[in-house]
Amino acid sequence: MIASEPAVTLEPIAREQETVLQNLFDFYVYDFSEQLPLEIKPSGRFELRVGDAWWTTEGHFAFFVRYAGSLCGFALVRRGSRVTGTADVMDMAEFFVARGLRRRRIGQKAAHALFRAFPGRWEVRVRRSNVSGSRFWARVAESWSGRPAATTFYESEGVAWDVLRIEPSGR
């Protein structure tokens, strides 16, 4: 018998699970504190909120990422390009896998599951300062489509971004 890899799955996040998402979001923000001037508040937290849009706005979708059934991250995606305003593009708004579980292709499998769930064109914005994130998304895009993603520069509010445009898989 051949051993199979543990499954990576997406689970829609219900409003009642918002606290769990917020707890994971704190780890996500902590990771970004290496690149952004984020201030720890007197509470000992960054106190950045996920926001209600993920449960109240049409075209917004929130998912937990699970590995072998255990919670390990989240993905927040929405319809419409944040760069061009194009409506028929899916936007990878926020994506997180816990540090201790990285380098196991969990993020890649979760991203591919999202691409399958929402077929079509995707955009992923990555801060230019996030070198590891840029490498990750370049690998994900190429493994999905079989070719490198088209990348363009975008600047908004003084922040430099690389925008990866991921086309549907040729599979």
C-alpha positions in Angstrom: 0.0 0.0 0.0 1.3 3.5 -0.9 1.1 6.1 1.8 -0.6 9.2 0.7 0.1 12.8 1.8 -2.2 14.3 4.4 -5.0 16.3 2.8 -5.0 20.1 2.5 -8.6 21.4 2.6 -10.4 24.7 2.6 -13.3 25.2 5.0 -15.6 28.2 4.6 -15.4 30.4 7.7 -18.8 31.1 9.4 -19.4 34.4 11.1 -19.5 32.5 14.4 -15.8 31.5 13.8 -14.7 35.1 13.5 -12.7 34.9 16.7 -10.7 32.0 15.5 -9.9 33.9 12.2 -8.9 36.9 14.2 -6.5 34.8 16.3 -4.9 33.5 13.2 -4.8 37.1 11.7 -2.7 38.2 14.7 0.0 35.7 13.7 -0.3 37.0 10.1 0.2 40.5 11.2 3.1 39.5 13.4 4.8 38.0 10.3 4.4 41.3 8.6 5.9 43.3 11.5 9.3 42.4 10.0 8.4 44.5 6.9 6.0 47.1 8.2 6.2 49.6 11.1 3.4 48.0 13.1 3.0 49.1 16.7 2.2 46.8 19.5 -0.6 48.3 21.5 -0.8 48.4 25.3 -2.9 45.2 25.2 0.2 43.3 23.9 -1.4 42.9 20.4 -1.3 44.7 17.1 -5.1 45.1 17.2 -5.6 45.1 13.5 -9.0 43.7 12.7 -10.0 41.4 9.9 -13.2 43.4 9.2 -16.9 42.5 8.7 -16.7 42.5 4.9 -15.9 38.8 4.8 -19.4 38.1 6.0 -21.4 41.1 4.8 -20.2 41.9 1.3 -21.1 40.0 -1.8 -18.1 38.5 -3.6 -16.0 38.1 -0.4 -15.0 34.6 0.7 -13.2 33.5 3.8 -11.6 30.1 4.3 -9.7 28.2 6.9 -6.8 26.1 5.6 -6.6 22.7 7.2 -3.8 20.2 6.9 -4.6 16.6 7.9 -7.8 18.0 9.5 -5.9 20.5 11.7 -6.2 24.3 11.4 -3.1 25.8 9.9 -4.0 29.0 8.1 -6.6 31.0 6.2 -7.3 32.6 2.9 -9.4 35.7 2.2 -10.4 36.1 -1.5 -12.8 38.4 -3.3 -14.1 39.1 -6.8 -12.7 42.0 -8.6 -9.2 43.4 -9.2 -8.0 45.8 -6.6 -5.5 47.1 -9.3 -7.6 47.6 -12.4 -11.2 47.3 -11.1 -11.9 44.4 -13.6 -14.8 42.4 -12.2 -14.0 39.0 -13.7 -10.8 38.5 -11.7 -10.4 36.8 -8.3 -8.2 38.7 -5.9 -6.1 36.9 -3.3 -6.6 39.5 -0.6 -4.9 37.7 2.4 -3.2 34.3 2.6 -1.5 32.7 5.6 0.0 29.4 6.6 1.5 29.0 10.1 5.3 29.2 10.0 5.9 25.8 11.5 3.9 24.2 8.6 5.6 26.0 5.7 7.8 24.3 3.1 5.4 21.3 3.0 3.5 22.5 -0.1 0.4 23.2 2.1 0.2 26.8 0.8 0.5 25.6 -2.8 -2.2 23.0 -2.3 -4.5 25.5 -0.6 -3.9 28.1 -3.4 -4.6 25.4 -6.1 -7.8 24.5 -4.2 -8.9 28.1 -4.4 -8.1 28.3 -8.1 -10.2 25.2 -8.6 -13.1 26.6 -6.5 -13.1 29.9 -8.4 -11.9 29.1 -11.9 -10.6 31.9 -14.1 -8.1 34.6 -13.8 -6.5 35.6 -10.5 -4.4 38.4 -9.2 -2.0 38.2 -6.2 -0.5 41.4 -4.9 2.8 41.0 -3.1 4.7 43.8 -1.4 8.1 44.3 -3.1 9.7 44.0 0.3 8.2 40.5 0.8 10.8 38.6 -1.1 9.8 35.2 0.3 6.2 35.9 -0.5 7.1 36.8 -4.1 9.1 33.5 -4.5 6.2 31.5 -3.0 3.6 33.0 -5.3 5.8 32.7 -8.4 6.2 28.9 -7.6 2.4 28.6 -7.0 1.5 30.3 -10.3 3.9 28.3 -12.4 2.9 25.0 -10.8 -0.7 25.8 -11.5 -0.5 27.1 -15.1 2.7 25.5 -16.3 4.2 28.8 -17.1 5.5 31.8 -15.1 2.9 34.3 -14.0 2.8 37.7 -15.7 4.1 40.2 -13.1 3.6 44.0 -13.2 4.5 46.8 -10.9 1.8 48.7 -9.0 2.1 51.5 -6.5 -0.6 52.5 -4.1 -0.3 55.0 -1.2 3.4 54.9 -1.4 3.7 51.1 -1.3 5.4 49.2 -4.1 3.7 46.0 -5.1 4.3 43.2 -7.6 1.0 42.0 -9.1 1.0 38.4 -10.3 -1.6 37.6 -12.9 -2.4 33.9 -12.8 -4.2 32.4 -15.7 -6.3 29.3 -15.7 -4.5 26.0 -15.7 -3.9 24.3 -19.0 -4.8 21.0 -17.3 
